[in-house]
Amino acid sequence: MEIELAQYQQYFNQRVKLNLEFWNQHPPRSALGFDNFRKAIEFGAHFSGTEHLTAQLLVHTSQNLIDYKNIAEWIHLIDSLSQSVAAPLSLSLGCVKALLLWHLGSYQQALHTLDIIQEKAVKVNQSPIIAYTQYIYCLVHYSLEEYTPAEKNGQLALAFFSHPPQSVPLIEVYNALGMVQFAQKVYAQAKKHFENSRKLALETNTPISIARATNNLAAIEEQEGNYRKAFDYFGRAAQIFSSNGCTYDLIKTEVSRARLHQKLGHHTQAAAFWERVQALQSEIPDNTPLYTAIRQLISMNE
């Protein structure tokens, strides 16, 4: 098994390297995401004891390569792959499906999927899968404004992935816990989590994760009254989101910049950013989950 795990670790690193190289060159990410997703599953299915590494790759890929306009396609791909792999890998796929349902805003479906995955993972003693379910539970409860269970689940995931430290999942777990703390206005603790997420993302050269953590740090700086630094961080995040085709993330950042300019009485700059938001929104097809999410975001800040 040690040889098999070493081989798969090498393959895992190769897949992530290919993803990172592609992110830096080609903004439309879906095609490569689908390809690497399939290859990781097909390759991992040949090895025993690789479920943890596969889960890392799946969650990392889904977080950084999905196009919000194509979530339904990803879910269809996951459902079809789940039927052709053994139980441990199907549990990893189940985690990603729950994550995508969270992105869609289908929170109850996500919780139902997580409950099923966690029950199966406990029965077969798949600790890594259990840890990933805790992380996704954290995201879902956060979105439902259920901060106590969100914090509990996030801390359980953090404890597992910290011993030994595992950069790929820790990037996302720290960011999730930071969002939970920010929502409760515990800004000092939220800032530490976002800084940890950004540090690991920089070390692993993961542009989109760097941008998300930077964007969240900008919100902290705004709360602390450091407006110049907030604008700087928002600008850095927006540049990465724009370069990587992350429409929803980019719109969130531009809304934040418009709102902050408006708050400071910079009406000309605020109007320019609102125009930018409207232009970006016009690129999104009506009657899609992404369009609905953007409309909700804009209406909350108008």
C-alpha positions in Angstrom: 0.0 0.0 0.0 2.9 2.4 0.7 4.0 2.2 -2.9 0.5 2.7 -4.2 0.0 5.7 -1.9 3.3 7.2 -3.0 2.4 6.7 -6.7 -1.0 8.3 -6.1 0.5 11.2 -4.2 2.7 11.9 -7.2 -0.3 11.8 -9.5 -2.2 14.1 -7.1 0.6 16.6 -7.2 0.7 16.4 -10.9 -3.0 17.1 -11.3 -2.9 20.1 -9.0 0.2 21.4 -10.9 -1.7 21.1 -14.2 -4.7 22.9 -12.7 -2.5 25.8 -11.4 -0.7 26.2 -14.8 -4.0 26.2 -16.6 -5.6 28.8 -14.2 -2.7 31.2 -15.0 -3.2 30.9 -18.8 -6.9 30.2 -19.6 -9.7 31.9 -17.8 -12.5 29.5 -19.0 -11.8 26.7 -16.6 -14.6 24.1 -17.0 -13.1 22.0 -19.7 -9.9 21.3 -17.8 -11.9 20.9 -14.6 -14.0 18.1 -16.1 -11.0 16.4 -17.6 -8.9 16.4 -14.4 -11.9 15.4 -12.4 -12.5 12.3 -14.5 -8.8 11.4 -14.7 -8.4 11.7 -10.9 -11.3 9.3 -10.3 -10.3 6.9 -13.0 -6.7 6.8 -11.8 -7.6 6.7 -8.1 -10.0 3.8 -8.6 -7.0 1.5 -9.3 -5.4 2.0 -5.9 -6.4 1.0 -2.4 -6.1 3.5 0.5 -6.2 6.6 -1.7 -9.6 8.0 -0.7 -8.2 10.8 1.4 -6.0 12.1 -1.4 -8.8 11.8 -3.9 -11.1 13.7 -1.6 -8.5 16.5 -1.3 -8.3 16.7 -5.1 -12.0 16.6 -5.6 -12.9 19.3 -3.1 -10.0 21.4 -4.2 -11.0 21.1 -7.9 -14.6 21.8 -7.3 -13.8 24.9 -5.3 -11.4 26.3 -7.8 -12.5 25.1 -11.2 -16.3 25.1 -11.2 -18.0 27.6 -13.3 -21.1 28.8 -11.5 -23.0 28.7 -14.8 -22.3 25.0 -15.2 -23.0 23.6 -11.7 -25.8 21.4 -13.0 -23.3 19.8 -15.4 -20.9 19.1 -12.6 -23.6 17.4 -10.5 -24.6 15.3 -13.5 -20.9 14.3 -14.0 -20.6 13.4 -10.3 -23.8 11.3 -10.4 -22.6 9.3 -13.4 -19.1 8.8 -12.0 -20.5 7.7 -8.6 -22.1 4.7 -10.3 -18.8 3.5 -11.8 -16.4 3.6 -8.7 -16.1 1.7 -5.5 -17.8 2.9 -2.3 -14.9 4.9 -0.8 -14.5 7.0 -3.9 -18.2 7.5 -4.3 -18.2 9.0 -0.8 -15.6 11.5 -1.9 -17.9 12.4 -4.9 -20.8 12.7 -2.5 -18.9 15.4 -0.6 -18.4 17.4 -3.8 -22.0 17.0 -4.7 -23.0 18.5 -1.4 -20.5 21.3 -1.9 -22.1 22.1 -5.3 -25.6 22.0 -3.8 -24.4 24.5 -1.3 -23.1 26.7 -4.2 -26.6 26.4 -5.8 -28.2 27.5 -2.5 -30.0 24.2 -2.1 -29.1 24.0 1.5 -31.6 21.3 2.7 -30.5 19.0 -0.2 -26.9 19.6 0.7 -27.6 18.7 4.4 -29.5 15.6 3.3 -26.6 14.5 1.1 -24.1 15.2 3.9 -26.1 13.1 6.4 -26.1 10.2 4.0 -22.3 10.5 3.3 -21.4 10.9 6.9 -23.4 7.9 8.0 -21.7 5.7 5.4 -18.3 7.1 6.2 -18.7 6.4 9.9 -19.7 2.8 9.1 -16.5 2.2 7.0 -14.3 4.3 9.3 -13.4 6.8 6.6 -12.1 9.7 8.8 -11.0 11.9 6.0 -14.4 11.8 4.4 -16.0 12.6 7.8 -13.7 15.6 8.1 -14.7 16.9 4.7 -18.4 16.5 5.6 -17.7 18.6 8.7 -16.2 21.3 6.5 -19.2 21.4 4.2 -21.6 21.3 7.1 -19.8 24.4 8.3 -20.5 26.2 5.0 -24.1 25.2 4.9 -24.9 26.1 8.5 -23.1 29.4 7.9 -25.4 30.2 4.9 -28.4 29.3 7.0 -27.1 31.7 9.7 -26.8 28.8 12.2 -23.4 29.9 13.5 -23.1 27.7 16.5 -23.2 24.4 14.5 -21.2 26.1 11.8 -18.4 26.9 14.3 -18.5 23.4 15.8 -18.3 21.6 12.4 -15.5 24.0 11.2 -13.4 23.4 14.3 -13.8 19.6 13.9 -12.6 19.8 10.3 -9.8 22.1 11.4 -8.6 19.7 14.1 -8.4 16.8 11.7 -6.7 18.6 8.8 -4.1 20.2 11.2 -2.7 16.9 12.4 -0.7 16.5 10.3 -1.1 19.9 8.5 -2.7 19.5 5.0 -2.6 22.7 3.1 -5.2 22.0 0.4 -8.2 21.5 2.8 -6.9 23.9 5.4 -7.1 26.8 2.9 -10.8 26.3 2.6 -11.5 25.5 6.3 -9.8 28.6 7.6 -11.7 30.7 5.1 -15.0 29.1 6.1 -14.3 29.6 9.8 -13.4 33.2 9.1 -16.7 33.8 7.4 -18.5 32.4 10.4 -16.6 34.6 12.8 -17.1 37.7 10.6 -20.9 37.1 10.5 -20.8 37.2 14.3 -18.7 40.4 14.3 -15.8 38.6 15.9 -13.4 40.5 13.6 -10.1 39.8 15.3 -10.6 36.0 15.1 -12.0 36.2 11.6 -8.9 38.1 10.5 -6.6 35.4 11.9 -8.5 32.7 9.9 -8.4 34.7 6.7 -4.7 35.4 7.1 -4.0 31.7 7.6 -6.1 30.9 4.6 -4.3 33.5 2.4 -0.8 32.4 3.7 -1.4 28.8 2.7 -3.0 29.8 -0.6 0.1 31.9 -1.4 2.4 29.0 -0.5 0.5 26.6 -2.8 0.1 29.3 -5.5 -3.7 28.9 -5.7 -4.9 32.2 -7.3 -8.6 31.9 -6.7 -8.2 30.9 -3.0 -5.7 33.8 -2.6 -8.3 36.2 -4.0 -11.1 34.9 -1.8 -9.0 35.3 1.3 -7.8 38.7 0.2 -11.3 39.8 -0.5 -12.4 38.7 3.0 -9.5 40.5 4.5 -10.6 43.7 2.7 -13.9 43.4 4.5 -12.1 43.2 7.8 -10.0 46.3 7.0 -13.2 48.1 6.1 -14.7 47.2 9.5 -11.6 48.5 11.2 -11.7 51.8 9.3 -8.6 51.1 7.2 -10.3 52.2 4.0 -7.2 52.6 1.9 -6.1 49.1 2.7 -9.6 47.8 2.1 -9.6 49.3 -1.4 -6.2 47.9 -2.1 -7.3 44.3 -1.1 -10.5 44.6 -3.0 -8.6 45.7 -6.1 -6.1 42.8 -5.8 -9.0 40.3 -5.4 -10.9 41.8 -8.3 -7.9 41.5 -10.6 -7.5 37.8 -9.9 -11.2 37.1 -10.2 -11.4 38.9 -13.5 -8.3 37.1 -14.9 -9.8 33.7 -13.9 -13.4 34.2 -15.1 -14.9 34.1 -11.6 -18.0 36.1 -12.4 -19.9 35.7 -9.2 -16.8 36.4 -7.0 -15.9 39.4 -9.1 -19.4 40.9 -8.9 -19.3 40.4 -5.1 -16.1 42.3 -4.9 -17.3 45.1 -7.2 -20.4 45.5 -5.1 -18.2 45.8 -2.1 -16.2 48.5 -3.7 -19.3 50.4 -4.9 -20.8 50.2 -1.4 -17.6 51.4 0.3 -17.3 54.4 -2.1 -20.9 55.2 -1.5 -20.4 54.9 2.3 -17.5 57.4 2.0 -19.5 59.8 -0.2 -17.5 59.1 -3.3 -20.6 59.2 -5.5 -18.8 59.3 -8.9 -16.7 56.3 -8.1 -19.6 54.4 -6.6 -21.7 55.0 -9.7 -18.9 53.7 -11.9 -18.7 50.5 -9.9 -22.4 50.0 -10.0 -22.3 50.4 -13.8 -19.5 47.7 -13.8 -21.8 45.4 -11.7 -24.7 45.9 -14.1 -22.4 45.2 -17.1 -21.1 42.0 -15.5 -24.7 40.9 -14.6 -25.8 41.3 -18.2 -23.3 38.6 -19.2 -25.2 36.0 -17.1 -28.2 34.1 -18.6 -31.6 34.7 -16.9 -33.2 31.9 -15.0 -29.9 30.5 -13.8 -28.8 30.0 -10.1 -25.9 32.4 -10.7 -28.2 35.1 -12.0 -30.6 34.7 -9.0 -27.7 34.8 -6.6 -26.4 38.0 -8.2 -29.8 39.7 -8.1 -30.1 38.9 -4.4 -26.6 40.3 -3.8 -27.3 43.5 -5.6 -30.8 44.0 -4.0 -29.2 43.7 -0.5 -26.8 46.5 -1.3 -28.8 48.9 -3.4 
